[in-house]
Amino acid sequence: MTGRVDAHHHIWDLSVREQSWMVGPELDPIRRSFSIDELEPQAAAAGVTATVLVQTVGLAAETPEFLEVAASNDLVAGVVGWVDLTAPDVADALAELRQRPDGEWLKGIRHQVHDEPDDRWLCRDDVRAGLEAVAEAELVYDLLTKTPHLPAAVETVQALPHLSFVVDHISKPVIGGDLEPWAAGIRALAAQPNVTCKLSGMVTEASWTDWKVSDLQPYADVVLDAFGPDRVMFGSDWPVCLLAASYAEVVQAAEELTAALTSEEREAVFGNTARRVYRLS
């Protein structure tokens, strides 16, 4: 194995801009700036040699900043950025990003679908046109959804078989609640060959103060069974994960959740799937 890939983390600088999603006192532990320099030693300790840096806000200005980070840093191997999918000139915006000197680091696009009041936002004509542009740009689309959005997500991935989709945070089920209807939605997504899934963001969907790996296991088992390890990738969701667990604890949990897999299957989850899907060099 050539080193692990953390397929999902963030950074932000509150001196540059506020994080609009950071509402409420419960988020105070992460209400500060986080840089790639802070992540590097923690990643190294976990055997992570490459990461995917993922957008945090729906602002076009953030993506070029992240591309600059990737170009100037050996750890970040790819960026999942943001563009306005509903804009008529979305193809031009994507082309402009790809044509930058650091544009090779752009691997995918994401939008906070779970914050949209319309559960069927993904099915809007303007959104679908934007997703077509993402496909034409040969980029991946990260699906940030919750259980109510899964029916629309299934329709969307069926309608766009030529676009590679990645489900973030196993679609954020309420861990400790009922597996259904989340599990049925996940299996429906997994039935589509153009979808992969991140084993990420789980600790913050469980009890932040007393979660256990055994709480997470049923959800991980659904994902691994539905997608198969070669379509699952590990992500830390650092620094959001710090609300419930350290970086090392998240890695340890993922190791325990995948303990029943073969060594080859674990290599897929901890690196090979992400390298293939995001075309990481």
N, C-alpha and C positions, 0 to 999 in steps of 0.2 A: 504494500500500500504506500502510495506516494505522499501521504498526509491527508488529514481530514479536511472537509469543506464545511464551514458554517454557512448554510444557504440562506440565512435570514438574520440580519441585525441592523441596527440603526446607529446614527450619531446625530447630535444637534448642538447648536451653539445659540444659547438664549440671548447673547449679546447681538446676534444677527437678526433673529426673529423669535417671537413667542411660538410655542407649539399649541395650536388652537384646540387640540383635543385634550390638553392637559388641564382638565377642569375638576375641582374638588380637592379637599385636603388629603384624601387618601392617596393622591399622587405626589404629595410633598417629597417622599423619598427620592423621586427621580426628577424633581423640579430644579435641575441644574444642567450645566452643559456637560456633554459627553463627547470625547474625541476618540479618533482611531488610536491615538497613542496610549490611551487608557486601556483599550481592548487588547492591544498587541501582546502584553505579557500573559494575560489570562488565556488568550487563544493558544499561545505557544505552549503553555503548561498542559493544555488539553490535547495537544497534537494537531491543532488546526493550523494549516498552512495557507489556506485560501478562504475568502469569504465573499458573500454577496451582500452589498450595502443597499438597503431598501428605503424608498421614500417614506417620509413621515407626514408631510402636509401637501395639500392640493395647490401648490404654487409652482409655476414654471421655473422660477429662479433657483429652486433647490437642486434640480437635476444637473445643471452645469457645475454647481459647487461640488456635487458628489463625484462627477466625472473627473474633476481636478484632483480630488482625494485619491481616486483609483489610480490615476496616472502617476501620482507622486508617491505611491505607497506600495510595498511589496505584498501586503496582506490582502488588500481588496482586489479580487479578480473580476468583479463584475458589479454593475449597478442596475437596479430596478428603479426607474425614475417615474416621473409624472408628466403627462400632457393632458390637455383638456380634450377628452375623447369626443365631446359634443361639438367642438368647434369645426366649422367648415374647412378650415385650413390645417387640420390635424396632420395630414400627410406632409405638408411643408414643415411643420414644427418638428416632426420626427426626422425628416431629411436634414434639417438644420443641425439637430443634435448629432446625427450620425456623421455629418461632414466636419465636425469639429476635430481639431488635432487629437483630442482625447475621446472622440466619439466611439472608438472601438470598444470601450468599456461598457457602453450601454447594451444591456442584454435583455431588458424587459421593461414593461410599463405596469403601473398599478394605480388604482383609484380606491378610495375608502367607500366601497359599495355599501358596506354595512351601516354607514351613516346617512345614506340616502333615504328619505321618507317613503319612497316608492320601492316596495320589495321587488318589483319587476323592472327596475331601472335598466338592468342589463338587456332587456328586450326592446328598449326604445330604438326607433329607427336611427336617430343620430348617434346613439352609443354603438349600435351594430356597425354603422359606417366607420366610426372611429376604430373599432376592433378590426375591421377589414384592413384599415391602414396599418395597424400594428402587424398584422399578418404579412402584408405586402413588404413591410420593412424588415421582415425576417426576425422579429423580436418575439419574446414570450410575453404572455399576459398573466399576471398574478391576480388570482381571485381572492379578494378580502371580503368574505361573506360570513353570515351567521345562518342558523338553520332556516329562518323564514325566507332567505334568499335562494335556497338550494334549488327549488323547482325552476326558477328563472335561469339559474346557472346551468342546469342540465339542458334546458332548451337552447341556451346560447352555445354551449360547446358542441351540441349536435348540429347547430346551424353553421358552425365555423370549423369544420373538420381539419382545415388546413392551418389552423392557429393552435399553437401549443399553449395550454393553460396549466398553471400551477396553483393548487389550492393552498392558501396560507393558513397556518394555525389550525389545521384539520377542520376548518370552518367554524371554529370557536363554539363548540358545544358547552353547555353548562355542566361541568364535571361534577358528578355526584347526583345529577338529575337522571331523567329517563334517557336511555340510549335512542329511543325512537321519538320523533321521526328523523332525527339527525342521521342515524345509521343508514336508513333507507336512502336518504339523499346522497350520502357519501358513496354508497354502493352504486347508485345510478350514475354518479359522476365517474366512478372508476370503470364502469362498463364502456366508457368512451376512451378509445386508445390515445387520444390527444390530450389527456389529463394526467398530471402527476400531483403529488401531495407532500406538503412539508409537515414533518413531525416536529411541530414547533408551537410555541405559545400556549402550552397546556397548563403550566403551573399557575398562570394568572387566571385561568378559567376554573381552577379549583380553589379551595380555601387557602388564602395567602399565608395564613399563620400555621396551619397544621396539616397541609397536604402530605400524602404518602404516595410512593410509586404505585402501590396497589390501587389507589384511587384512579390513576391515569391508565392503568393496564388495559381495562376493557375497551377504552377508546382507541388506544394504540393498536390493540388486536384487531378491531374492526378495520382500521386503515390498512394495516399490513396484510390482512386477509383479502381485502377488497382490491387493493392496488398491486400487491406483491412488492417485495423489497426493491425490485429494480425500477419501481415508479414511486418510491418514497425517499425523501431526503431530510436530513437533520438540519434544524435551524435553532439557534439559541433564543432569538428575540431579545437579545441584549440591547439596550439596558432596561427595556420594559420588564424583563424577567426578574429584575432586582426587587420588584415589589413583593416577590414571593420566594426567590431563590437566587443564590450566587451563580455566576457563570459555571463554575466547577460543579455545582449541584445540578444544574440543568443538564450538563454533559453526562454526569453520573446517572441521572434518571433515564436519559436516552439509552445509555449502555444497558441498564437493567431492563428497560422495556423491550429491547431487541436481543436479550440474552439467549432466547431460544432459536435464533437464526444461525445459519452456518456462517463461517468466516467470510465467505464470498458475498453472502447476502448483507452482512453488516458493512462490508466495504462499499456496497451499493448505497446503503442508507447514509453512511458517513462520508460519502465523497463522489462515487462514480455516477450516481443518478444526477447530482447537481452539475457535475462536469459536462455530462452529455446534454442535458436539457438546456442549460444556459450557455453551452459552448464556451466553457472556460478554458483558457489556454494554460 
